Amino acid sequence: CALPRAWRATPALLLVVRATMAKKRRRDPDDAGGSSTRGPPVATTSGRLGGGAGASDDWQTARRSWAAIAEVLGPSAREKRIWMPFYYDGACAEHLRELGFTRVHHKREDFFGQVRNPKFLKKVDLILDNPPYTSPEMKEAVLRALASTGKPFVMLLPISVLHVGFAREVLDTDKLQAVVPRRVYVRKTGGEEVPFKYLCWLCCGVRLKRDLILIDDDDDAAAAD
């Protein structure tokens, strides 16, 4: 439906909005062109993509962020056979095991090779991880590979993935849901946790209670306790 004339954006109004957003980015160190200046400069990930990801992709997703998504997935997810394909230092699987996930497969393997391995995929109930995505091509390649498995998956990706055309082309949109945290916490091995914004857990075939779930910082902290 069309907006009332009084609410339609004029060129002058657009200039005001752009100026306001620019001022906000200067004030907020966590809001700089859509990415955090305190967190990873491009993207976060729990590990490598078959050895092809660059150094900027190598981050460990913090336990508190795994705890938050585990809370959303519910107790039944802890009984599933989980595949975490993107290996960094192995700590992410330990975080999941500490949260009650006892059947986690997380090894340094070729992701694109395993998605074409039917014998391996028979042992997988849910694919859960934080993949490398320093380029649109990488995001598209990962999503196409995930879709080809026919398995439910939960991937931490830039929230812009909800807008891009290839995601709508590749994935069954009737099965898509999104979990949006206020912040995701990551770290380098042995380093301090840093927050990163503008991410979402893209869920496909998971059958959550709602199609859109927002996680506040308070929910994130409570889940980690």
HURAHU-V529645 format. One record per residue. N is the residue number from 1. RES is the residue in three letters. D_CENTER is the distance of its C-alpha to the mean C-alpha in Angstrom with 2 decimals. Layout:
n:N res:RES d_center:D_CENTER
n:N res:RES d_center:D_CENTER
This chain:
n:1 res:CYS d_center:32.47
n:2 res:ALA d_center:33.74
n:3 res:LEU d_center:33.41
n:4 res:PRO d_center:36.73
n:5 res:ARG d_center:38.34
n:6 res:ALA d_center:38.13
n:7 res:TRP d_center:34.31
n:8 res:ARG d_center:33.79
n:9 res:ALA d_center:32.41
n:10 res:THR d_center:35.23
n:11 res:PRO d_center:35.09
n:12 res:ALA d_center:36.19
n:13 res:LEU d_center:33.50
n:14 res:LEU d_center:30.78
n:15 res:LEU d_center:32.26
n:16 res:VAL d_center:32.12
n:17 res:VAL d_center:28.45
n:18 res:ARG d_center:27.55
n:19 res:ALA d_center:29.76
n:20 res:THR d_center:28.24
n:21 res:MET d_center:24.67
n:22 res:ALA d_center:26.04
n:23 res:LYS d_center:27.77
n:24 res:LYS d_center:24.73
n:25 res:ARG d_center:22.79
n:26 res:ARG d_center:25.85
n:27 res:ARG d_center:25.99
n:28 res:ASP d_center:22.39
n:29 res:PRO d_center:21.33
n:30 res:ASP d_center:17.66
n:31 res:ASP d_center:17.94
n:32 res:ALA d_center:19.10
n:33 res:GLY d_center:18.49
n:34 res:GLY d_center:14.97
n:35 res:SER d_center:13.89
n:36 res:SER d_center:14.98
n:37 res:THR d_center:18.24
n:38 res:ARG d_center:17.93
n:39 res:GLY d_center:14.60
n:40 res:PRO d_center:13.59
n:41 res:PRO d_center:15.52
n:42 res:VAL d_center:13.29
n:43 res:ALA d_center:9.82
n:44 res:THR d_center:8.42
n:45 res:THR d_center:8.37
n:46 res:SER d_center:10.12
n:47 res:GLY d_center:12.71
n:48 res:ARG d_center:14.60
n:49 res:LEU d_center:14.76
n:50 res:GLY d_center:18.33
n:51 res:GLY d_center:19.65
n:52 res:GLY d_center:18.88
n:53 res:ALA d_center:16.24
n:54 res:GLY d_center:17.82
n:55 res:ALA d_center:18.31
n:56 res:SER d_center:15.99
n:57 res:ASP d_center:13.03
n:58 res:ASP d_center:14.24
n:59 res:TRP d_center:12.63
n:60 res:GLN d_center:12.55
n:61 res:THR d_center:9.97
n:62 res:ALA d_center:12.65
n:63 res:ARG d_center:14.18
n:64 res:ARG d_center:14.01
n:65 res:SER d_center:10.25
n:66 res:TRP d_center:10.63
n:67 res:ALA d_center:13.67
n:68 res:ALA d_center:12.22
n:69 res:ILE d_center:10.01
n:70 res:ALA d_center:13.06
n:71 res:GLU d_center:15.27
n:72 res:VAL d_center:13.76
n:73 res:LEU d_center:14.00
n:74 res:GLY d_center:17.55
n:75 res:PRO d_center:20.24
n:76 res:SER d_center:20.54
n:77 res:ALA d_center:17.21
n:78 res:ARG d_center:18.85
n:79 res:GLU d_center:21.49
n:80 res:LYS d_center:19.42
n:81 res:ARG d_center:19.36
n:82 res:ILE d_center:15.85
n:83 res:TRP d_center:14.99
n:84 res:MET d_center:12.64
n:85 res:PRO d_center:13.47
n:86 res:PHE d_center:12.30
n:87 res:TYR d_center:14.94
n:88 res:TYR d_center:15.57
n:89 res:ASP d_center:18.09
n:90 res:GLY d_center:17.73
n:91 res:ALA d_center:16.99
n:92 res:CYS d_center:13.66
n:93 res:ALA d_center:15.75
n:94 res:GLU d_center:18.35
n:95 res:HIS d_center:16.16
n:96 res:LEU d_center:15.46
n:97 res:ARG d_center:19.18
n:98 res:GLU d_center:20.24
n:99 res:LEU d_center:18.43
n:100 res:GLY d_center:20.53
n:101 res:PHE d_center:18.69
n:102 res:THR d_center:21.68
n:103 res:ARG d_center:20.88
n:104 res:VAL d_center:18.09
n:105 res:HIS d_center:18.48
n:106 res:HIS d_center:17.00
n:107 res:LYS d_center:19.26
n:108 res:ARG d_center:19.65
n:109 res:GLU d_center:20.00
n:110 res:ASP d_center:19.77
n:111 res:PHE d_center:16.73
n:112 res:PHE d_center:18.58
n:113 res:GLY d_center:21.65
n:114 res:GLN d_center:20.31
n:115 res:VAL d_center:18.91
n:116 res:ARG d_center:22.56
n:117 res:ASN d_center:24.01
n:118 res:PRO d_center:25.06
n:119 res:LYS d_center:26.64
n:120 res:PHE d_center:23.47
n:121 res:LEU d_center:21.37
n:122 res:LYS d_center:24.04
n:123 res:LYS d_center:22.98
n:124 res:VAL d_center:19.33
n:125 res:ASP d_center:18.45
n:126 res:LEU d_center:14.66
n:127 res:ILE d_center:12.08
n:128 res:LEU d_center:9.31
n:129 res:ASP d_center:7.38
n:130 res:ASN d_center:5.31
n:131 res:PRO d_center:7.43
n:132 res:PRO d_center:9.69
n:133 res:TYR d_center:9.86
n:134 res:THR d_center:12.85
n:135 res:SER d_center:14.52
n:136 res:PRO d_center:14.38
n:137 res:GLU d_center:16.24
n:138 res:MET d_center:13.70
n:139 res:LYS d_center:10.94
n:140 res:GLU d_center:13.83
n:141 res:ALA d_center:15.14
n:142 res:VAL d_center:12.12
n:143 res:LEU d_center:11.84
n:144 res:ARG d_center:15.62
n:145 res:ALA d_center:15.86
n:146 res:LEU d_center:13.64
n:147 res:ALA d_center:15.73
n:148 res:SER d_center:18.83
n:149 res:THR d_center:18.48
n:150 res:GLY d_center:18.82
n:151 res:LYS d_center:16.74
n:152 res:PRO d_center:14.37
n:153 res:PHE d_center:10.76
n:154 res:VAL d_center:7.50
n:155 res:MET d_center:4.51
n:156 res:LEU d_center:0.85
n:157 res:LEU d_center:3.40
n:158 res:PRO d_center:6.50
n:159 res:ILE d_center:8.08
n:160 res:SER d_center:10.87
n:161 res:VAL d_center:9.68
n:162 res:LEU d_center:11.47
n:163 res:HIS d_center:14.55
n:164 res:VAL d_center:15.00
n:165 res:GLY d_center:17.79
n:166 res:PHE d_center:16.73
n:167 res:ALA d_center:13.89
n:168 res:ARG d_center:16.73
n:169 res:GLU d_center:19.06
n:170 res:VAL d_center:17.24
n:171 res:LEU d_center:15.69
n:172 res:ASP d_center:17.87
n:173 res:THR d_center:17.08
n:174 res:ASP d_center:19.12
n:175 res:LYS d_center:16.60
n:176 res:LEU d_center:13.45
n:177 res:GLN d_center:12.11
n:178 res:ALA d_center:9.48
n:179 res:VAL d_center:8.81
n:180 res:VAL d_center:8.85
n:181 res:PRO d_center:9.50
n:182 res:ARG d_center:12.25
n:183 res:ARG d_center:11.00
n:184 res:VAL d_center:8.78
n:185 res:TYR d_center:11.39
n:186 res:VAL d_center:11.73
n:187 res:ARG d_center:15.05
n:188 res:LYS d_center:17.19
n:189 res:THR d_center:19.32
n:190 res:GLY d_center:21.93
n:191 res:GLY d_center:20.71
n:192 res:GLU d_center:19.98
n:193 res:GLU d_center:16.69
n:194 res:VAL d_center:15.51
n:195 res:PRO d_center:13.39
n:196 res:PHE d_center:10.91
n:197 res:LYS d_center:10.64
n:198 res:TYR d_center:9.58
n:199 res:LEU d_center:5.82
n:200 res:CYS d_center:4.90
n:201 res:TRP d_center:4.19
n:202 res:LEU d_center:6.22
n:203 res:CYS d_center:9.14
n:204 res:CYS d_center:12.18
n:205 res:GLY d_center:15.45
n:206 res:VAL d_center:14.48
n:207 res:ARG d_center:17.07
n:208 res:LEU d_center:15.92
n:209 res:LYS d_center:18.77
n:210 res:ARG d_center:17.45
n:211 res:ASP d_center:15.51
n:212 res:LEU d_center:14.03
n:213 res:ILE d_center:13.44
n:214 res:LEU d_center:13.33
n:215 res:ILE d_center:12.98
n:216 res:ASP d_center:15.54
n:217 res:ASP d_center:16.15
n:218 res:ASP d_center:19.03
n:219 res:ASP d_center:17.08
n:220 res:ASP d_center:14.76
n:221 res:ALA d_center:18.01
n:222 res:ALA d_center:19.83
n:223 res:ALA d_center:17.41
n:224 res:ALA d_center:17.81
n:225 res:ASP d_center:21.60
